């Protein structure tokens, strides 16, 4: 009886490495307006943006006033949509969500 010898097969060399890209982050941006007080803006940031400290909320509020806008949070789209909606519901003037 003759036995067939299987020759080892080699996998083709990979010429391109596949890189996985995650979902893009989104920026939540508060715009300056003539309606909201500094106190209201800072309070909203502390209420709705995770891990927002009082000092950071006030710095961002001053940035909104002095520069016309401030990025108050960056992260996944679903959370960005929630924070954007919550801040808008409180009467803050919001820029449309942007990819980071």
Backbone as CSV, one residue per row, in Angstrom:
resi,resn,N_x,N_y,N_z,CA_x,CA_y,CA_z,C_x,C_y,C_z
1,UNK,0.847,-1.171,0.000,0.000,0.000,0.000,0.889,1.229,0.000
2,UNK,0.604,2.129,-0.908,1.383,3.366,-1.009,0.672,4.431,-0.207
3,UNK,1.447,5.128,0.595,0.881,6.175,1.439,1.201,7.533,0.827
4,UNK,0.204,8.366,0.697,0.421,9.710,0.155,0.953,10.596,1.269
5,UNK,1.980,11.317,0.919,2.553,12.246,1.890,2.020,13.626,1.556
6,UNK,1.367,14.202,2.522,0.814,15.543,2.303,1.924,16.570,2.432
7,UNK,1.977,17.430,1.449,2.983,18.494,1.558,2.404,19.626,2.406
8,UNK,3.242,20.199,3.224,2.717,21.269,4.089,2.298,22.467,3.240
9,UNK,1.182,23.037,3.630,0.720,24.224,2.912,1.149,25.464,3.674
10,UNK,1.488,26.447,2.934,1.903,27.693,3.563,0.839,28.753,3.297
11,UNK,0.582,29.510,4.324,-0.359,30.611,4.167,0.325,31.714,3.373
12,UNK,-0.414,32.366,2.525,0.202,33.456,1.764,0.643,34.576,2.703
13,UNK,1.720,35.209,2.339,2.216,36.305,3.173,1.254,37.468,3.088
14,UNK,1.081,38.108,4.213,0.210,39.279,4.237,1.016,40.465,3.730
15,UNK,0.483,41.106,2.722,1.191,42.259,2.181,0.702,43.549,2.830
16,UNK,-0.502,43.550,3.284,-1.038,44.738,3.945,-1.534,44.343,5.323
17,UNK,-1.214,45.178,6.276,-1.746,44.945,7.616,-3.078,45.655,7.718
18,UNK,-4.039,44.958,8.246,-5.327,45.612,8.438,-5.315,46.317,9.780
19,UNK,-5.730,47.549,9.751,-5.809,48.315,10.989,-7.270,48.611,11.265
20,UNK,-7.624,48.348,12.468,-8.998,48.626,12.853,-9.090,50.064,13.339
21,UNK,-10.088,50.727,12.858,-10.313,52.076,13.342,-11.607,52.067,14.125
22,UNK,-11.596,52.694,15.265,-12.782,52.735,16.104,-13.759,53.767,15.587
23,UNK,-14.835,53.872,16.288,-15.815,54.888,15.940,-15.244,56.254,16.296
24,UNK,-15.594,57.275,15.520,-15.044,58.600,15.818,-15.660,59.188,17.087
25,UNK,-14.886,60.028,17.751,-15.407,60.779,18.883,-16.112,62.021,18.357
26,UNK,-16.976,62.564,19.180,-17.722,63.771,18.835,-17.489,64.831,19.891
27,UNK,-17.518,66.097,19.440,-17.298,67.226,20.333,-18.631,67.876,20.688
28,UNK,-18.819,68.152,21.975,-19.973,68.906,22.451,-19.477,70.327,22.684
29,UNK,-20.044,71.275,21.944,-19.562,72.655,21.968,-20.681,73.590,22.408
30,UNK,-20.390,74.386,23.444,-21.325,75.406,23.926,-20.925,76.731,23.298
31,UNK,-21.917,77.461,22.797,-21.685,78.754,22.166,-22.094,79.889,23.094
32,UNK,-21.459,81.029,22.910,-21.809,82.220,23.682,-23.160,82.753,23.206
33,UNK,-23.899,83.344,24.108,-25.155,84.010,23.763,-25.380,85.146,24.759
34,UNK,-26.416,85.917,24.522,-26.741,87.040,25.415,-27.868,86.682,26.370
35,UNK,-28.171,85.397,26.492,-29.320,84.958,27.278,-28.903,84.328,28.603
36,UNK,-27.946,83.425,28.568,-27.589,82.640,29.746,-26.537,83.344,30.601
37,UNK,-26.714,83.206,31.905,-25.749,83.780,32.845,-24.573,82.832,33.009
38,UNK,-23.460,83.391,33.496,-22.293,82.557,33.797,-22.685,81.442,34.757
39,UNK,-23.436,81.799,35.784,-23.825,80.826,36.819,-24.624,79.685,36.201
40,UNK,-25.572,80.011,35.326,-26.409,78.978,34.717,-25.572,78.031,33.846
41,UNK,-24.681,78.598,33.038,-23.847,77.767,32.174,-22.973,76.843,33.022
42,UNK,-22.296,77.395,34.026,-21.424,76.581,34.885,-22.228,75.493,35.596
43,UNK,-23.400,75.838,36.104,-24.242,74.851,36.797,-24.668,73.722,35.853
44,UNK,-25.023,74.060,34.619,-25.425,73.036,33.648,-24.258,72.106,33.327
45,UNK,-23.078,72.672,33.161,-21.915,71.830,32.870,-21.655,70.865,34.012
46,UNK,-21.747,71.348,35.236,-21.509,70.475,36.397,-22.606,69.414,36.524
47,UNK,-23.813,69.765,36.148,-24.944,68.846,36.279,-24.915,67.726,35.243
48,UNK,-24.531,68.041,34.008,-24.697,67.075,32.927,-23.408,66.457,32.380
49,UNK,-22.288,67.132,32.514,-21.049,66.602,31.946,-20.331,65.766,33.010
50,UNK,-20.069,64.497,32.738,-19.446,63.616,33.739,-18.086,64.159,34.204
51,UNK,-17.840,64.019,35.489,-16.563,64.389,36.105,-16.220,65.867,35.953
52,UNK,-17.209,66.711,35.737,-16.957,68.139,35.596,-16.802,68.750,36.989
53,UNK,-15.650,69.358,37.201,-15.404,70.036,38.487,-15.918,71.468,38.396
54,UNK,-16.085,72.067,39.530,-16.541,73.455,39.557,-15.518,74.377,38.894
55,UNK,-14.242,74.167,39.194,-13.194,75.003,38.590,-13.186,74.878,37.066
56,UNK,-13.273,73.671,36.586,-13.255,73.461,35.127,-14.504,74.052,34.484
57,UNK,-15.652,73.905,35.143,-16.902,74.463,34.613,-16.790,75.980,34.468
58,UNK,-16.204,76.623,35.462,-16.052,78.080,35.394,-15.036,78.483,34.331
59,UNK,-13.953,77.735,34.187,-12.967,78.043,33.133,-13.607,77.920,31.747
60,UNK,-14.383,76.848,31.555,-15.058,76.670,30.267,-16.104,77.755,30.025
61,UNK,-16.811,78.143,31.065,-17.811,79.209,30.942,-17.138,80.517,30.534
62,UNK,-16.007,80.815,31.131,-15.266,82.023,30.748,-14.762,81.922,29.312
63,UNK,-14.341,80.711,28.903,-13.895,80.514,27.525,-15.051,80.757,26.555
64,UNK,-16.232,80.270,26.896,-17.414,80.500,26.052,-17.627,82.002,25.899
65,UNK,-17.547,82.726,26.996,-17.784,84.172,26.984,-16.706,84.912,26.184
66,UNK,-15.454,84.591,26.436,-14.333,85.329,25.836,-14.018,84.930,24.395
67,UNK,-14.178,83.637,24.074,-13.809,83.150,22.742,-15.006,82.811,21.860
68,UNK,-16.200,82.860,22.431,-17.401,82.590,21.651,-17.871,81.147,21.684
69,UNK,-17.005,80.258,22.168,-17.382,78.847,22.257,-16.362,78.093,23.085
70,UNK,-16.760,76.908,23.531,-15.836,76.013,24.231,-16.284,74.579,24.006
71,UNK,-15.293,73.710,23.797,-15.560,72.271,23.723,-15.651,71.792,25.164
72,UNK,-16.818,71.317,25.566,-17.025,70.936,26.960,-16.922,69.435,27.196
73,UNK,-16.973,68.658,26.109,-16.858,67.196,26.251,-16.531,66.606,24.898
74,UNK,-15.735,65.540,24.880,-15.411,64.805,23.660,-15.522,63.313,23.974
75,UNK,-16.218,62.581,23.126,-16.341,61.145,23.346,-17.285,60.507,22.340
76,UNK,-17.742,59.292,22.658,-18.592,58.532,21.740,-19.871,59.286,21.359
77,UNK,-20.330,59.035,20.154,-21.475,59.759,19.601,-22.725,59.676,20.470
78,UNK,-23.054,58.506,20.949,-24.295,58.346,21.717,-24.293,59.218,22.970
79,UNK,-23.193,59.206,23.707,-23.095,60.044,24.910,-23.065,61.518,24.530
80,UNK,-22.361,61.850,23.456,-22.297,63.248,23.005,-23.695,63.760,22.666
81,UNK,-24.486,62.935,22.012,-25.860,63.327,21.676,-26.677,63.583,22.932
82,UNK,-26.504,62.739,23.947,-27.236,62.907,25.196,-26.848,64.215,25.885
83,UNK,-25.550,64.465,26.060,-25.107,65.683,26.745,-25.516,66.922,25.964
84,UNK,-25.407,66.853,24.656,-25.803,67.973,23.796,-27.282,68.292,24.007
85,UNK,-28.096,67.260,23.990,-29.540,67.427,24.158,-29.874,67.979,25.547
86,UNK,-29.232,67.464,26.575,-29.504,67.926,27.937,-29.137,69.403,28.108
87,UNK,-27.986,69.792,27.583,-27.564,71.192,27.698,-28.486,72.102,26.890
88,UNK,-28.860,71.663,25.706,-29.785,72.452,24.878,-31.137,72.608,25.572
89,UNK,-31.604,71.531,26.206,-32.883,71.579,26.914,-32.862,72.591,28.060
90,UNK,-31.672,72.804,28.625,-31.514,73.787,29.709,-31.409,75.219,29.176
91,UNK,-31.439,75.351,27.851,-31.433,76.680,27.254,-30.080,77.160,26.769
92,UNK,-29.024,76.321,26.873,-27.728,76.734,26.383,-27.737,76.723,24.855
93,UNK,-26.965,77.614,24.281,-26.836,77.672,22.832,-25.729,76.707,22.429
94,UNK,-26.088,75.745,21.595,-25.182,74.655,21.255,-24.829,74.671,19.776
95,UNK,-23.561,74.384,19.481,-23.145,74.151,18.094,-23.571,72.728,17.731
96,UNK,-23.763,72.456,16.440,-24.053,71.072,16.047,-22.892,70.172,16.455
97,UNK,-23.199,68.912,16.730,-22.136,67.969,17.083,-21.153,67.860,15.922
98,UNK,-19.875,67.780,16.270,-18.826,67.655,15.263,-17.985,66.441,15.576
99,UNK,-17.482,65.796,14.522,-16.512,64.721,14.731,-15.235,65.348,15.247
100,UNK,-14.618,64.675,16.206,-13.369,65.200,16.775,-12.203,64.932,15.857
